């Protein structure tokens, strides 16, 4: 299958690399430094069970989605609409777009911008770009995809490529389950620059995590979202499964880049405000990350 990865950072490079290793034709669309390295040497996929260079195509332009039957969209949630606009003139009529992103509202935002099938997807992977064209896989690597006419075919392809994939008729609930985990840990990891294991063991942290989770669940219930499984248990097990992992929000702040916090704790805060539900812990976590982000913004003047 011809596959394009739009926004080939750590998540996109990992899944694109796994599909390329399985023999699919993959093009990675990303930043110039990564593209140059991949064109020269191939993608260095440093996974738990495999390490090696994979020769595949790379481009900095959205026109590289042309002829792709499947597009893995892994841009930041803040860039969803701009990525859709850049891809729109070049997408094949039959192309399916999978949203490999954080947050819960990317699929409807993308669907509003494109006349193509959009498949909401839950991603569970710990990965990081540790150098140009070098993706380091630290844990998991599984997907939950929405039910659709093509979901069985796509799931079969992904599973054959070593990517565990589940089809769900409640992918919105599964996205909320992931959002809740992100709301619990991402901001704390960003503020402290500590990995999940260290955070989870911190004094008073369990109470903060529980408050953040309960606020999210209250908002989800008001929106009539059924969040599957034992949410609190999943939050606990997530830290145990990836104890050395820094959140993507922490990685963004460490590099002086804008984060996706507006689509994580900020999303819960906005929905709570609209519903009349107080979310004070999510408000504080969102506010602190925004303050830390502002350190990289140009100063508008000096104080007296």
C-alpha positions in Angstrom: 0.0 0.0 0.0 1.2 3.6 -0.7 1.3 5.4 2.6 2.1 9.0 3.5 3.0 10.3 6.9 2.0 14.0 7.3 4.0 15.4 10.2 6.7 12.8 10.6 7.9 13.4 14.1 8.4 10.6 16.6 4.9 9.1 16.3 4.8 9.3 12.6 8.3 8.0 12.1 7.7 5.0 14.3 4.5 3.8 12.6 5.8 4.8 9.2 9.0 2.9 9.8 7.1 -0.2 11.0 5.0 -0.1 7.8 8.0 0.4 5.6 9.8 -2.5 7.3 6.8 -4.6 6.4 7.3 -3.8 2.7 4.9 -0.9 2.1 5.8 2.2 0.1 6.1 5.0 2.7 6.9 8.7 2.3 7.6 10.7 5.4 6.7 14.4 5.3 8.5 16.4 8.0 11.0 19.0 8.9 14.1 19.7 6.7 16.7 18.4 9.2 14.9 15.0 9.5 14.1 14.8 5.8 17.7 15.5 4.8 19.0 12.8 7.1 16.4 10.2 5.9 17.1 10.9 2.3 20.9 10.5 2.9 20.9 7.5 5.2 17.3 6.2 5.6 15.2 6.3 8.8 17.0 4.9 11.8 14.3 3.0 13.6 15.6 2.2 17.1 12.8 0.0 18.3 12.5 -2.4 21.2 12.9 -5.5 18.9 14.7 -4.0 16.0 17.4 -1.4 15.2 18.4 -0.5 11.7 18.2 2.0 8.8 15.2 1.8 6.6 15.4 3.3 3.1 12.2 5.2 2.4 11.1 8.5 0.8 11.1 11.8 2.6 9.8 15.2 1.7 9.1 18.6 3.3 6.1 19.3 1.0 2.5 18.4 1.5 2.3 17.5 -2.2 4.0 14.2 -1.3 0.6 12.9 -0.1 -0.2 12.5 -3.8 -1.1 8.9 -4.8 -1.2 7.8 -1.1 -4.1 5.4 -0.3 -3.5 6.0 3.4 -2.4 9.1 5.2 -1.2 9.0 8.8 -1.7 12.5 10.1 0.6 13.1 13.1 0.9 16.8 13.2 0.3 18.7 16.5 -3.4 19.3 17.3 -2.7 23.0 16.9 -1.8 22.4 13.2 -4.8 20.2 12.2 -6.6 22.7 10.0 -3.4 24.1 8.4 -2.3 20.5 7.5 -5.7 19.7 6.0 -5.5 22.9 3.9 -2.0 22.0 2.7 -2.9 18.4 1.8 -6.4 19.1 0.3 -5.3 19.9 -3.3 -3.1 16.8 -3.5 -5.1 14.0 -1.9 -6.2 11.0 -4.0 -9.9 10.6 -4.2 -9.8 7.3 -2.4 -7.4 8.3 0.3 -8.2 7.5 4.0 -6.8 9.8 6.7 -6.0 8.4 10.1 -5.5 10.9 12.9 -2.5 9.8 15.0 -2.8 12.8 17.3 -3.4 13.8 20.9 -6.7 15.3 21.9 -10.3 14.2 21.2 -11.6 16.5 18.5 -9.1 16.2 15.6 -11.2 13.8 13.5 -14.3 16.1 13.4 -12.1 19.1 12.7 -10.3 17.3 9.9 -13.6 15.9 8.5 -15.0 19.4 8.3 -12.0 20.5 6.2 -11.7 17.4 3.8 -14.1 15.5 1.6 -12.3 12.2 2.5 -12.8 9.4 5.0 -11.3 10.4 8.3 -10.6 7.6 10.8 -10.2 8.6 14.4 -7.4 6.7 16.0 -6.1 6.3 19.5 -2.3 6.0 19.7 -0.4 4.4 22.5 3.3 4.7 22.0 6.4 6.1 23.8 8.8 7.4 21.2 11.1 10.3 20.7 13.2 11.8 17.9 16.7 11.7 19.5 18.5 13.0 16.4 18.0 13.9 12.7 16.2 10.9 11.1 16.5 8.8 14.3 13.4 7.7 16.2 13.8 5.9 19.6 11.0 3.6 20.6 10.6 3.3 24.3 7.4 1.3 24.8 4.0 0.1 23.5 3.0 1.0 19.9 -0.6 0.0 19.6 -3.6 1.6 17.9 -7.4 1.7 18.3 -9.2 2.7 15.1 -12.8 3.6 14.4 -15.2 1.3 12.7 -15.5 2.0 9.0 -15.8 0.3 5.6 -12.0 0.1 5.4 -11.1 -0.5 9.0 -10.8 -4.3 8.8 -8.4 -4.0 5.8 -6.3 -1.3 7.5 -6.2 -3.2 10.8 -5.1 -6.4 9.1 -2.3 -4.5 7.3 -1.1 -2.8 10.6 -1.2 -6.1 12.6 0.9 -7.8 9.8 3.4 -4.9 10.2 3.8 -5.6 13.9 1.4 -2.9 15.1 -1.3 -4.3 17.4 -4.6 -2.8 16.3 -8.1 -2.9 17.6 -11.3 -1.8 15.9 -13.7 0.0 18.2 -17.3 1.4 17.8 -16.5 3.6 20.8 -13.3 5.3 19.6 -14.5 8.6 21.1 -14.6 7.0 24.6 -11.1 5.5 24.0 -9.8 8.9 22.9 -11.2 10.4 26.1 -9.5 7.6 28.1 -6.2 8.6 26.6 -7.0 12.3 27.1 -7.6 11.7 30.8 -4.2 10.0 31.1 -2.6 12.9 29.3 -4.4 15.5 31.5 -3.1 13.6 34.6 0.6 13.3 33.6 1.6 15.6 30.7 1.5 18.9 32.5 3.1 17.6 35.6 5.9 16.0 33.5 6.3 19.3 31.6 6.4 21.5 34.8 8.9 19.3 36.6 10.8 17.8 33.5 10.4 14.4 35.3 9.4 11.1 33.8 6.1 9.3 34.7 7.7 7.0 37.2 9.3 9.8 39.3 6.1 11.8 39.1 3.9 9.0 40.3 6.0 8.4 43.3 6.1 12.1 44.4 4.6 13.3 47.6 1.0 14.3 47.2 1.0 13.5 43.5 -1.6 10.7 43.7 -4.2 13.1 45.1 -3.5 15.6 42.3 -3.8 12.9 39.7 -7.1 11.7 41.2 -8.5 15.2 41.2 -7.5 15.8 37.6 -9.0 12.5 36.5 -12.2 13.0 38.4 -12.7 16.5 36.8 -12.2 14.9 33.3 -14.7 12.1 34.1 -17.3 14.6 35.2 -16.9 16.6 32.0 -17.0 13.4 29.9 -20.2 12.2 31.6 -21.9 15.6 31.0 -21.0 15.3 27.3 -22.5 11.7 27.4 -19.2 10.1 26.5 -18.8 6.6 27.8 -15.2 6.2 28.9 -14.3 2.5 28.8 -12.5 0.4 31.3 -10.9 1.2 34.7 -9.7 4.8 34.0 -7.9 5.2 37.3 -6.3 1.8 36.9 -5.1 2.8 33.4 -3.6 6.0 34.8 -1.7 4.0 37.4 -0.5 1.3 35.0 0.5 3.8 32.4 3.2 5.2 34.7 4.4 1.7 35.6 4.6 0.7 31.9 6.6 3.8 30.9 8.5 4.9 34.0 11.3 6.6 32.2 9.2 8.4 29.6 8.9 12.2 29.5 5.6 13.5 28.2 5.4 15.0 24.8 4.5 18.3 26.5 7.7 18.1 28.6 9.7 17.5 25.4 8.1 20.4 23.7 8.8 22.8 26.6 12.4 21.5 26.8 12.9 22.5 23.2 11.2 25.8 23.5 8.3 24.8 21.3 4.6 25.4 21.8 2.8 22.4 23.3 -0.6 20.9 22.8 -1.7 21.8 26.3 -4.7 23.8 24.9 -6.0 20.5 23.5 -5.4 18.5 26.7 -6.1 20.2 30.1 -7.2 23.3 28.2 -9.8 21.4 26.3 -11.3 19.9 29.5 -11.2 23.4 31.1 -13.1 25.0 28.1 -15.7 22.2 28.0 -16.1 22.5 31.8 -16.7 26.2 31.5 -19.3 25.7 28.8 -21.1 23.1 30.9 -20.8 24.9 34.2 -18.5 22.3 35.7 -15.5 23.5 37.8 -12.2 22.0 36.8 -9.7 23.8 39.1 -6.9 21.3 38.9 -6.9 21.2 35.2 -7.1 25.0 35.2 -3.9 25.3 37.3 -2.0 22.7 35.3 -3.0 24.4 32.0 -2.1 27.8 33.4 1.3 26.7 34.6 2.3 25.1 31.3 1.2 28.3 29.4 3.4 30.3 31.7 6.3 28.1 31.0 5.6 28.3 27.3 5.7 32.1 27.6 9.4 32.0 28.6 10.2 31.2 24.9 8.0 34.0 23.5 9.5 37.4 22.6 9.2 39.9 25.4 6.7 42.7 24.9 8.4 45.1 27.3 9.9 45.5 30.7 8.1 45.8 34.0 8.4 48.6 36.5 
